């Protein structure tokens, strides 16, 4: 089974899981919406098998924005965004109170950087990252004022997938996804998959500095 086929199969399974979880009554208490660990891991460190990223340590403002975008159908609407489509129904019935509760809950999880799984030419990636640094920071620690999340410490396989999605137009597809639309041309500047691998490898290298 090749990687793309695996992603489709894994995404389909995730959709089935999400459908089961969303079958609960509308009158659920906020804590009943705390099912993130089903896909993102009991420690919130992510799950490559279903492309569910690390949540532990994610900025509260960024997590809130993404949950709201998924809920509104602003993210996870492109037919080729397998993981986004699986996530969208997970957020579709969340209330503002549930989102606030989840963000607070996730914020209590201890952060530890994700393991390195992607290796490329970090030196070549350093040059490519100069464009990314204008929003995400020279140290990849993010910039709330610009709406740019931290990249350092996130699952590198997730960064690769999302950069591919931005490059292909699968993410940043919706007209109301302002930040996603800003990212699309930035990702395209990386050129190809090799450029993506290299820039992610450079981000990984920043942890050693």
C-alpha positions in Angstrom: 0.0 0.0 0.0 1.5 3.3 -1.0 1.5 6.4 1.2 -1.4 8.2 -0.6 -3.6 5.0 -0.5 -2.8 4.7 3.2 -3.8 8.3 3.9 -7.1 7.8 2.1 -7.8 4.5 4.0 -6.7 6.1 7.3 -8.8 9.1 6.6 -11.9 7.0 5.8 -11.5 5.2 9.1 -11.2 8.5 10.9 -14.4 9.7 9.2 -16.2 6.6 10.5 -14.9 7.2 14.0 -16.0 10.9 13.8 -19.4 9.8 12.7 -19.7 7.5 15.7 -18.6 10.2 18.1 -21.0 12.8 16.6 -24.0 10.5 17.1 -24.4 11.8 20.7 -27.4 14.0 21.7 -27.2 17.7 21.1 -27.6 18.3 24.8 -24.1 17.1 25.7 -22.1 18.7 28.5 -18.9 20.4 27.4 -16.7 17.6 28.8 -18.4 15.2 26.4 -16.7 17.0 23.6 -13.3 16.1 25.0 -12.7 13.3 22.5 -9.5 14.8 20.9 -7.4 12.0 22.4 -9.1 9.4 20.2 -7.0 10.6 17.2 -4.4 13.0 18.7 -3.2 10.6 21.3 -3.7 10.3 25.0 -0.8 12.6 25.6 -1.7 14.9 22.8 1.5 14.2 20.9 -0.1 13.4 17.6 -0.8 10.3 15.5 0.9 9.9 12.2 -1.3 7.0 11.1 -4.3 9.4 10.9 -2.3 12.6 10.3 -3.6 14.0 13.6 -1.1 16.6 14.8 0.4 17.3 18.2 -2.0 19.5 20.3 0.0 19.6 23.5 1.7 23.0 23.5 -0.3 24.4 20.6 -1.2 28.0 21.1 -4.7 28.5 22.5 -5.6 31.3 20.0 -4.5 29.1 17.1 -6.4 26.0 18.3 -9.5 28.1 18.8 -9.3 29.5 15.3 -8.9 26.1 13.7 -11.7 24.6 15.6 -13.9 27.5 14.6 -12.9 27.2 11.0 -13.6 23.5 10.9 -17.0 24.1 12.6 -17.9 26.8 10.1 -16.8 24.7 7.1 -14.0 27.2 6.3 -11.4 24.4 6.7 -11.8 20.8 5.7 -14.0 21.4 2.6 -11.7 20.6 -0.3 -12.5 17.0 -1.6 -8.7 16.2 -1.6 -8.1 17.3 2.0 -8.6 13.9 3.4 -7.6 14.7 7.0 -9.5 18.0 7.0 -12.7 16.3 5.8 -12.3 13.8 8.6 -11.8 16.6 11.2 -14.7 18.8 10.0 -17.6 16.8 11.5 -15.7 16.5 14.8 -16.0 20.2 15.2 -19.3 20.8 13.4 -21.5 20.5 16.5 -19.1 22.2 19.0 -20.6 25.2 20.8 -18.5 28.2 21.7 -18.5 26.9 25.3 -17.2 23.5 24.1 -14.5 25.1 22.1 -13.4 27.2 25.1 -13.5 24.1 27.3 -11.4 22.1 24.8 -8.8 24.9 24.5 -8.5 25.2 28.2 -8.2 21.4 28.6 -5.6 21.0 25.9 -3.7 23.9 27.4 -3.1 21.9 30.5 -1.3 19.1 28.7 2.5 19.2 29.1 4.5 20.1 26.0 7.4 18.2 24.6 8.8 18.6 21.1 7.7 16.0 18.6 10.2 13.4 17.5 12.2 14.0 14.3 11.1 11.8 11.4 11.9 14.0 8.4 15.4 14.4 7.1 16.5 16.5 4.2 19.0 19.2 3.3 18.6 21.6 6.2 21.2 24.0 4.7 19.1 24.4 1.6 16.0 24.6 3.8 17.5 27.6 5.6 17.4 29.7 2.5 13.8 28.7 1.8 12.8 29.5 5.4 13.7 33.2 5.1 10.3 33.8 3.6 8.6 31.8 6.4 10.5 33.7 9.1 8.7 36.9 8.2 5.6 35.5 9.9 6.6 32.5 11.9 9.7 34.0 13.3 13.4 33.3 12.8 13.2 30.7 15.5 9.9 29.3 14.2 8.2 30.2 17.5 5.2 31.8 15.9 3.7 35.3 16.0 0.2 35.7 17.4 -0.1 39.3 16.1 0.3 37.9 12.5 -1.8 34.8 13.2 1.2 32.6 12.5 1.5 29.5 14.8 4.7 28.0 16.1 6.3 25.5 13.8 9.2 24.4 16.0 8.2 21.3 18.0 5.2 20.3 15.8 5.2 16.9 14.1 7.4 17.3 11.1 5.3 14.8 9.1 2.3 17.0 9.7 4.1 20.1 8.6 5.1 18.3 5.3 1.4 17.2 4.7 0.0 20.6 5.4 2.6 22.4 3.2 1.8 20.0 0.4 -1.9 20.8 0.9 -1.3 24.5 0.8 0.9 24.0 -2.3 -1.8 22.0 -4.1 -4.6 24.4 -3.0 -6.3 21.8 -0.8 -5.9 24.0 2.2 -6.6 27.7 2.0 -9.3 26.7 -0.5 -12.3 28.5 1.1 -12.7 32.2 0.4 -13.1 33.0 4.1 -9.9 31.2 5.1 -7.9 34.4 5.2 -4.8 33.0 6.8 -4.9 29.8 4.7 -5.1 31.9 1.5 -2.1 33.9 2.6 -0.2 30.6 3.1 -0.9 29.2 -0.3 1.5 31.4 -2.3 4.1 31.1 0.5 4.0 27.3 0.2 4.2 27.4 -3.6 7.5 29.4 -3.2 9.0 26.2 -1.8 8.9 24.8 -5.4 8.3 21.1 -4.9 8.2 18.2 -2.4 12.0 18.4 -2.0 11.8 22.0 -1.0 9.1 21.1 1.6 11.3 18.3 3.0 14.3 20.7 3.2 12.5 23.5 4.9 10.9 21.2 7.5 14.4 19.7 8.1 15.7 23.2 8.7 12.8 23.8 11.2 13.8 20.6 13.0 17.4 21.8 13.2 16.4 24.9 15.1 15.7 22.7 18.2 19.4 22.1 18.4 20.4 25.8 18.7 
